[in-house]
């Protein structure tokens, strides 16, 4: 509710795609003057109006300039998500039609939020079960909170990879845990958004230390779900005639020039992954960003001082920073250098979540982590309302607002703060059953009887 209509990145394209797919139009019609990824479909008139172009790239422009045109008839409109796999859009579209008329953009947001919340709720339950809920809540970047609230594949991608990383981290505590819990969310993510290949590296860098010794069965358990996702993606792309080329963004620079430009863009990408909101035109408050960065710094310290894998974050940093460059440079003649910070959010969150492999911090530290995450989220919501209602040069208290959310802005903030406090309480819950408490679990490694004496060797988590 705090984000203006179509205020999320590429949100009009995603909502129009959801509306069309939910009515059985999986592909639409080609548009002669547009690149192949665009498809022409028929949707309800309100969904095809209210273009955010008047405010989406100006942090001081309020959202009241985007006017929605109603009417009972449909309109023909093009969507840039026309050839994207339909699975996410089917889930969002069908849920929207079950809950509403399907003619209002807010209905699609509610459906998308329910989908993300289901995945994240399960991830939180799994984290709390092993006493690591605080790490998951603290890992969510301000930009990720924003993306969970709009329609688009980025939100569900982040949620699925967060779940996969949580399950991978859980294997440090229980090496016999099912690999399917790790690979299935990853496979689902790749089916929904095949271009999210970086997510394989995200999960792999967390999972790899838990796999030794690697057996044929281990390889099969990892490969089968991913192979299934790849096969389904290939079939879909063959049917749609996917063309990986966009003349609007492609460039003709040399390999060296493209590499240098991509490397120079790394700080921008990292900044976007932490705090970018809207169409990357504004950011979460500086305090919210600093809280998350401080959490990451503490996670690095915790891994170095509490585990034997003191170089993990070095490997993580190299992959997180250089893999986008490799992808951009490899495709710059076809689609240009189009990597955005939101594609790297799963990597950013993994940098914090990996600390969950170690013994949990004391309750005071956990409370500090969760309190910081909660404050960052509420500040991010406040800045979002301010940006759309009065602009970032406007009143800190939303006076003379040109645009208002469906609920009173301060009531919305109060409800949000209460919800985040409740979520923080869940994250700090002790794992159940009680035997798996903060003191850890004890396992008998070996026992030996010699000369009427019993020797027992145990290990405590």
N, C-alpha and C positions, 0 to 999 in steps of 0.2 A: 504493500500500500504506500510505502514511503517513496517509491521510485515512480516517476511520472510515466504515463503510458508510452510504451515503446522506448523507454529510457535505457534498456539493456542493449548490449552490443548485438547488432543484427537481429534484434527481437522481432521487428515486423516480418522479416523473412521466415523466422521460425514459427511464428503464430500462424501465418498464412499457410505454410507447409502443413502444420498440424491440422488446420481446418480442412484443407483439401484432402489429405490422407484419410482423415476420419470419415469422409464421405465417399471413399473408395477411389479417389483420383491419386494413384500412387506416383505418377510421373508427369502428368500435365502435357502441354504442347510446347514444342521448341519455339523460340522467339528469334526471328531472323537477324535482327540488328544487335542482339545481345550475345554474350559468350555462352558456350554450351551448357554451363551449369545452371543457367536460368531456365525456368519453366513457367508457362502461362497457365493459370488456374482460375476457377470461379469460386469466389467466397462471398460471405455476407458483406454488404456495403460498409458497415462500421469498421470492419477489420481492414478494409482497403483504403481507409482515410486516416487523417491525423498524423501525417508524416512528421517525424521528429526532426527533420532537417533544419527547422528554424531554431532549434535550441541544442542539438546534440553535440556540436563542436565548440560551443561557447559557454564557459562555466558561469558567466554572468547573465546569460539569457534565461528567463523563467520559462516554465513549460506551458503557460497558458496560450502560447501562440499556436500550438498544434490543435486544430479544430477537428472534431469527429463529425462526420456526416452520416446520418442514419438513413433509414429507408428500408422497405421490406424486400427489395430485390437484391440479387447478387451483382457483383462487379467482377470483371476480368482483370487480373493483375498478375505481374510477374514476381517470382520469388527466387532469390539467389540460392536457396537451399533446395532447389527443384529436383536434383539428382541424389541428394543425401539419403542414406539408408532409412527406411520408413519406420523402424521399430520404436524409437523414442517418440516419434510424432504420432504413431498409432496409440501408444499408451496415454500421451497427453490429450490427444484429440478425443478419444473415446471416453476418457474420464471427464473431460469438460462437457461433452454432450450428455453424460449421465447426470451431471450436477447442475447444468444450466442450459440455456438456449444455444450456446456455442457462438453467439454473435457479439460477445463482449470480451475484450482482451483480458480483463481481470479473471475471467473463468479459466483461461488457459494458464495464467500464472498460478492460480490455486492448484490446478491439476499438477503442474510441474513441481510446485513446492511439496505436494504430498508425495510425489515420486522420490524426490531428493531426501525428504524427511524419513521415509521408510528405510532407505539405504543407510543414512547417517544414524538413525535410531538403532538399527541393528548393530552398526559398528560401535556405537557408544555402549550398548549392552555387552558386547563382546569385550570391550576395553575395561568396563567396570568389573566384569567377571574375573579379570586377571589383575585387578588393582592398578590399571593404567588409564583410567578415564580422564584424569587431569591432563595427561599428555595429549590426548586426542583433541580436547577442547582448546588447549593452548596452541595446537598446531594450525588451527584454521586461520588463515590470513584475512585481514579486513576485506580484501578484494573477493575472496571466496564467499564470505557472508553475503556480499552484494549479489554475486552470481547465483546463489541458491534461491534468490527471490525473483528472478526473471526467467523468461522462457528461452531456452537455448541448450545445446548439448554440453556446454562447458560445465554447468552446474552438476549434472548427473555424472559426467566424467570424473570430476573432482571427488564426488561422493563415493563412486565405485572404487577408485584407486585408494582413497582413504581406507575403505573397508579391506581391500587387498593387502595394504601395508600393515594394518592392524593385525590381520591374520598371520602375516609373515613374521611380525615381531613376536606374536604369541608362540611361535615355534621355538624360540629361544628358551622358553619356560617348559614347553612340552614338545621335544623333537619328534615325537610320534604323531603329532597333530596332522590332520588330513591336508594334503597339498591342494585338494579340490577347493577348499575354503579360500585359498589364495588365487588359484588360477581361474576359477569361475567368474569372480567379479572382473578380473582383467579381460577375460574373453568377452564378457558382456559389454565392457567399455569399448573394445575394439570393433565389435559388431555395430554398436551405435555410432561410433566416430572413428572410422578406419585410419584417418590421418593422425590419430593420437598414438603414433608408434613410440613416442618418447616414454609412454607409460610402461612399456615393456622394460625399458632400462630402469625406471623408477622402482618397479617391483623387484627386478632382478638384483639390483644393488643391495636391497634389504634382505632378500631371500637367500642369496648365495651362501653366506656364512652358515646357514642352517642345513645345507644339503649334504655335507660330507658324511660318509662316503657316497659318492654319486653312483647309483646303480641303474640298470636298464629300466627297472620299474619306476624309479624317480624320473628319469627322462620321459618315459611314456606318460606319467601323470601330469607332467608339465606340458608336453607337446600336444597331447590329444585335444584339450579344450582350445588351445591356440590354433591348432590346425583346423578345427571345426569352425572357429570364427573366421579364419582366413578363407576357407572354402565358401562359406556363406557370403562373404564380402566379394569374392571373385565372381560368384554367380550373379550377384546383384549388379556389379559394375559392368559385367558383360551384357546384361540385359538392358541397362540404361545407356550403354555406349559411352562410358566415362571418358572424358578428355581432360588430362591434367595439363591444362594450359589456360592462361588468362592474359590476354594482350594488354589489359589495362594496367597490370602491375609487373609484367615481365620486363626485364632489362637486358641490354646488350653489352654490359660491362665485361671486362676481362675477369678471369678467375681470381687474380690477385686483388683487383679493385673490389670485387664482391666480397671476398674474404675480409679485407680490411674494414669495409663498411659494416659488415655483420659484427665483427669483433668490437668496433666502436659502439655498437648498439647494445652491448651486453648490460651496461649499467641501467639503461632505459628499460630493458626487458626485466631485470631484477626488480627495479622500482615498481613496475606495473604489476608484477606477480604478488608483491606485498600489499600495495595500496590503491591500484587503479580502480576507478568506479566509472559507471556510465559507459560512454563510448571512448574511454581512455582520456576524456577531457578534464576530469577532476579526480582528486585523490582523497583518501581517508585523512582525517586530521593527523598532523605530525606525531602527536602523542600516541595515537593508536598504532602507527607504523613503528615507532620506537619501542613500544611494548612488545610487539611481535619479534622485532630484531633482537631485543634483550632476551626473550624466551629462547630464540635460536642459539644465541651465544651460550646461555646456560645449558642447553641440550648438548652442545659440543663439549663443554666442560664436563658434563656428567658422563658422557661416553668415554672421554679420555681418562677420567679418574676412576671410573667404576667398571670398566670392561677391559678386556685384553685387546680389543680391536681399536687401537688408538689412531689409526689412519683412515678409518671409515669415512669421516667427513671430508677428507682430502679427495678420496675417490668420488664421493658424492658431488663435491664442488666442481671437479673437472668435467664430469658428465653433465651436470646441470647447466654449466656455462658454455661448454663447447658443442654438445650434441645439437642444440638449435642452430648453431653456426654451420655445422656439417650439413644439416638438412637444407638450410637456406641456400647455401652455396651450390649444393648439388642440383637444386631446382630453380636457381635464379633466372636462367634463360627461359623457363616455362612459366613460372608464376611470380618471379621476383622474390624479394626478401620480405615476407609477409608474417614472420613469426611475431606473435604478441605475447605479452607477459602472462595472460591468463592460461596459455598453453603450458606454462612452466609451474603453475600453482601446485600440481601434484608433487613435483620435485621439492618445492619449498616446504610443503607440509611433511614430507618424508624426512627432511632434515631435522625436524623436531621429534617426530614420532619414533625415530630409530632409538632415541634415548630410552624408550620403553623396554628395551631389551635388558637393561640393567635393573638392579634393585630399585624399587620406587623410592623417591625422596621422602623425607619426613613430612608429616602432615602440615607443618607450618609452610614449608616450601610449596607443597601442592596447593595449599590455599592461595598463596601468592601468585602462582601460575594461573590458576583459574580466575582469580579476581582480576588480574591484568587482562586476560582474554575477554572477560565480561565487560570491563570498562571500555576496551578497544571496540567491541561490537556496538555498544550503545553510542559511543562517540561517532562511529561510522554511520549509524542510522541517523543521528542528529545532523551530521554534515550532508547526508543525502537529502533530507527534507529541506534543509536550508538552500542547497544548490538549486532545487527545482522550484521552490516557492518564492524566494527573494533573490537568488543568485549569490555567489560566494562573496560579492561585495556588499550584500545587503545585511539586514538586521540579524544579530545573533539570536534574537528571540522571535524571529519570523514576523515582525511587525510589517504591516502593509503588504501582506503576501499576495502575489498575483495568482498563484496556483496553490491549491490546498489538497492534501490527501483525503481519501474517503472518510476517514475518522479525523477528529481534531488532532493536530500535530502533537500537542503535549500529552493527550490521552494515549496516542499511539506510542510515544516514547515511554510512558509509564507502563503500559501493557508489555512492551518489549523488554523493559528492564526487569519486570517481574518474571517474565518467561525465561530470560537468561539466568536470573538468580536460581530459578527452579532447575534449569539445565546444569548449572554449576553444582547444585546440591547432588544431582545424580552423578556427575563426574567424580565427585569426592566420596561417593558411597564406597564402603568397604566391600571387597569381593565376597561372594557367597559360594559355597558354605564357609562357615567360620574357620574351618581348618586351613583354608587358603588365605588367611589374613595377612596383615602387614609383616608378620614374623616369618612368613614363607612356609613352604611345605618341606617335610623331611622324608627322604627316601633312603632305604637300606641298600647300600652298594654291594656289600659282601659280609659274610659271617663265617667264622671258622671255630671249630672246637678242638682244643689241644690240651692234654693233661688236665682234663676236667675244668678248663677255663674257656669261657665264651668271649670271643673278640668280635665286636660289631663295628663296622665302618659306615658312617652315614654322611649324607650331604644335605645341606639346608639351602633352599632357594633364597 
